[in-house]
Amino acid sequence: MNNLFSYFIQLLLLIVLMGSCLGDHYQPQTFLSTTQEKVLSSADAVLTTEILGIAEGEKYTKYGHLISRSPDPQIDANNVLVKIDSTSDLSTGFIIQDSITNELDGNSTYYVRAFIQSGAQALVYGQEVSFTTPEAPSVAVRLIGAESIGKSQVTLRASIKESLQNITEHGFVWHTSSSPTIDNELINKGSLNTTSFSELIKNLTPDTQYYVRAFVRIGDQAPTYSNEVAFKTNIL
């Protein structure tokens, strides 16, 4: 019994010693969080990934996401949508976020990986995730433009093509960040019976950059968004 107890104590001390040695020589590794996707419509999505760690001595300056209809997207492969940006030096805690606007097809599965890169050399991929877009509605909407821009107001114009049937909501959404949705500021003009519509947007902040999109919705389907237009209000 005493021999068994002595053996247990020795084994415990060995485990503690090994853990201490590993702690003394541990170096943080470069790795990324699992990408979070927010599907906004049949053609739009927002991808977000965080850099959780960068190994000592490594420097990364390029980052982004890869989107493909096939698993295991690679940065240099064909038929891969690459969203890439750069900075002077990435660090732990940096958030990689990309807005995919009017670049996806409805009712389709996409595979996504984030990446960070050091020049043309070291390349680190994040974990692959997938998502499926909803079926594309039978109507397309186009934002014609932002006109008569003032200090606190702007006139927005849009048009649609194809079927007008069953459109239950239409209007405009805007925000100070790209890819606004109905969760941001919006004007909802209800059902639609013409192929064009416009609206005077008021109470904007002077000398501010805004991003705007038109939208339509059919019944309970996800809204369909138009192309995005950016404008800046005038200075007071």
C-alpha positions in Angstrom: 0.0 0.0 0.0 2.8 2.4 0.9 4.6 1.5 -2.3 1.5 2.3 -4.3 1.0 5.6 -2.5 4.7 6.5 -3.2 4.3 5.7 -6.9 1.2 7.9 -7.1 3.1 10.8 -5.5 6.0 10.4 -7.9 3.7 10.3 -10.9 1.9 13.4 -9.8 5.2 15.3 -9.3 6.3 14.2 -12.8 3.1 15.5 -14.3 3.4 18.9 -12.5 7.1 19.1 -13.6 6.2 18.4 -17.2 3.5 21.0 -17.2 5.8 23.5 -15.7 8.4 22.9 -18.4 5.8 23.1 -21.2 4.6 26.4 -19.7 8.2 27.8 -19.7 8.6 27.0 -23.5 5.1 27.7 -24.7 4.8 30.0 -27.7 1.5 31.5 -28.9 0.4 30.1 -32.3 -1.2 31.9 -35.2 -4.9 30.9 -35.5 -8.2 32.4 -36.4 -11.7 32.0 -34.9 -14.5 30.2 -36.7 -16.0 32.5 -39.3 -19.5 33.8 -38.5 -21.7 34.3 -41.5 -24.8 36.5 -41.6 -26.9 35.8 -44.8 -28.8 39.0 -45.6 -30.5 37.8 -48.8 -30.2 35.5 -51.8 -27.3 37.6 -53.0 -25.7 39.2 -49.9 -23.9 38.1 -46.8 -21.5 39.5 -44.2 -18.5 37.4 -43.0 -16.7 38.0 -39.7 -13.6 36.3 -38.3 -11.3 37.3 -35.4 -7.6 36.8 -35.2 -7.2 34.8 -31.9 -3.4 34.6 -31.9 -0.2 35.4 -33.9 3.0 33.5 -33.3 5.9 35.4 -31.9 8.1 36.9 -34.6 5.5 36.5 -37.4 4.1 39.5 -39.2 1.0 39.4 -41.4 -0.3 42.3 -43.5 -3.0 40.8 -45.8 -6.3 39.4 -44.7 -9.7 38.4 -46.1 -12.2 35.6 -46.9 -12.4 33.0 -49.6 -15.8 32.0 -50.9 -16.4 29.1 -53.2 -19.2 26.6 -54.3 -16.7 23.8 -53.6 -15.1 22.7 -50.3 -11.6 23.7 -49.3 -11.3 27.1 -51.1 -7.7 28.1 -51.9 -6.5 31.7 -52.5 -5.0 30.8 -55.9 -7.8 28.5 -57.1 -10.2 29.2 -60.0 -13.8 30.0 -59.3 -13.0 31.4 -55.9 -14.3 34.8 -54.8 -11.5 36.4 -52.9 -12.1 39.4 -50.6 -8.6 40.7 -49.7 -7.4 43.8 -47.9 -4.1 44.9 -46.3 -2.8 46.8 -43.3 0.7 47.6 -41.9 0.6 44.9 -39.3 -2.2 42.5 -38.1 -2.4 41.8 -34.4 -4.4 39.5 -32.0 -8.0 40.6 -31.7 -8.2 42.1 -35.2 -11.6 41.6 -36.7 -11.7 40.6 -40.4 -15.1 41.5 -41.9 -16.3 41.4 -45.5 -19.6 42.4 -47.0 -20.6 40.2 -50.0 -23.0 42.4 -52.0 -24.9 41.1 -55.1 -22.2 38.4 -55.7 -24.1 35.3 -54.5 -26.8 33.2 -56.2 -30.0 32.1 -54.6 -30.5 28.6 -53.2 -26.8 27.9 -53.3 -24.3 26.5 -50.8 -21.0 28.3 -50.3 -17.9 27.3 -48.5 -15.9 30.0 -46.7 -12.5 30.3 -45.1 -10.8 33.3 -43.6 -7.0 33.8 -44.2 -4.1 36.0 -43.2 -1.0 36.3 -45.3 2.6 37.7 -45.0 3.4 39.1 -48.4 3.5 36.2 -50.9 4.9 33.8 -48.2 3.2 32.6 -45.0 -0.5 31.9 -45.4 -2.8 30.8 -42.5 -6.3 29.6 -43.2 -9.1 29.6 -40.7 -11.6 26.7 -40.3 -14.0 26.2 -43.2 -17.7 26.9 -42.7 -20.6 26.7 -45.1 -23.9 28.4 -45.6 -26.9 28.2 -48.0 -28.6 31.3 -49.5 -32.3 31.5 -49.7 -34.1 31.1 -53.0 -33.9 34.3 -55.1 -37.2 36.2 -55.4 -38.8 36.8 -58.8 -38.1 40.5 -58.8 -34.8 42.5 -59.1 -34.4 46.0 -57.8 -31.8 48.7 -58.8 -30.9 51.9 -57.0 -30.6 54.5 -59.7 -28.9 57.1 -57.5 -28.8 59.7 -54.8 -29.8 63.2 -56.0 -30.2 66.7 -54.6 -27.8 66.0 -51.8 -28.1 68.7 -49.0 -26.8 69.2 -45.5 -29.4 66.9 -44.0 -31.4 65.3 -46.8 -31.2 63.5 -50.1 -33.5 62.2 -52.8 -33.2 58.5 -53.6 -34.5 56.8 -56.8 -34.9 53.1 -57.6 -36.5 50.9 -60.2 -37.5 47.3 -60.5 -37.8 44.8 -63.3 -39.8 41.7 -64.0 -42.9 40.8 -62.0 -44.7 43.3 -59.8 -47.0 40.7 -58.3 -47.0 40.1 -54.6 -44.6 42.8 -53.6 -45.7 43.6 -50.0 -42.9 46.0 -49.0 -40.5 48.3 -50.8 -38.3 51.3 -49.8 -34.8 52.3 -48.9 -32.3 51.5 -46.2 -29.3 53.5 -45.2 -26.5 53.6 -42.6 -23.0 55.1 -42.0 -21.5 51.6 -42.6 -21.6 49.6 -45.9 -24.3 47.0 -46.7 -27.3 48.5 -44.8 -30.2 46.3 -44.1 -33.8 46.7 -42.8 -32.2 46.4 -39.3 -30.8 49.9 -39.9 -32.5 53.1 -40.8 -35.3 52.5 -43.4 -38.3 53.9 -45.2 -40.9 51.2 -45.9 -43.4 52.3 -48.5 -45.6 49.2 -48.4 -46.9 47.4 -51.6 -45.8 48.5 -55.0 -47.7 48.9 -58.3 -45.2 50.8 -60.5 -41.7 50.0 -61.8 -40.0 52.9 -60.1 -40.1 54.7 -56.8 -38.3 57.6 -55.0 -38.2 59.1 -51.6 -36.8 62.3 -49.9 -34.8 61.2 -46.9 -34.5 63.8 -44.2 -32.8 64.3 -40.8 -29.4 63.2 -41.9 -26.2 64.4 -40.2 -24.2 67.1 -42.1 -20.8 66.2 -43.5 -21.4 62.5 -43.1 -20.8 59.5 -45.4 -23.9 57.3 -45.9 -24.5 54.0 -47.7 -27.9 53.3 -49.2 -29.7 50.5 -50.8 -33.2 50.0 -52.2 -35.2 46.9 -51.2 -38.3 45.0 -52.0 -40.0 42.1 -50.2 -42.5 39.5 -51.4 -44.7 38.1 -48.7 -42.6 36.5 -45.9 -39.5 36.1 -48.0 -36.2 37.7 -47.1 -35.9 41.2 -48.6 -34.1 41.6 -51.9 -31.5 44.5 -51.9 -30.3 46.6 -54.7 -26.8 47.7 -55.5 -25.3 50.1 -53.0 -24.7 53.8 -53.5 -22.5 56.0 -51.2 -22.9 59.7 -50.8 -21.8 62.4 -48.4 -24.0 65.1 -47.0 -22.9 68.7 -47.3 -21.1 70.7 -44.6 -23.1 73.1 -42.5 
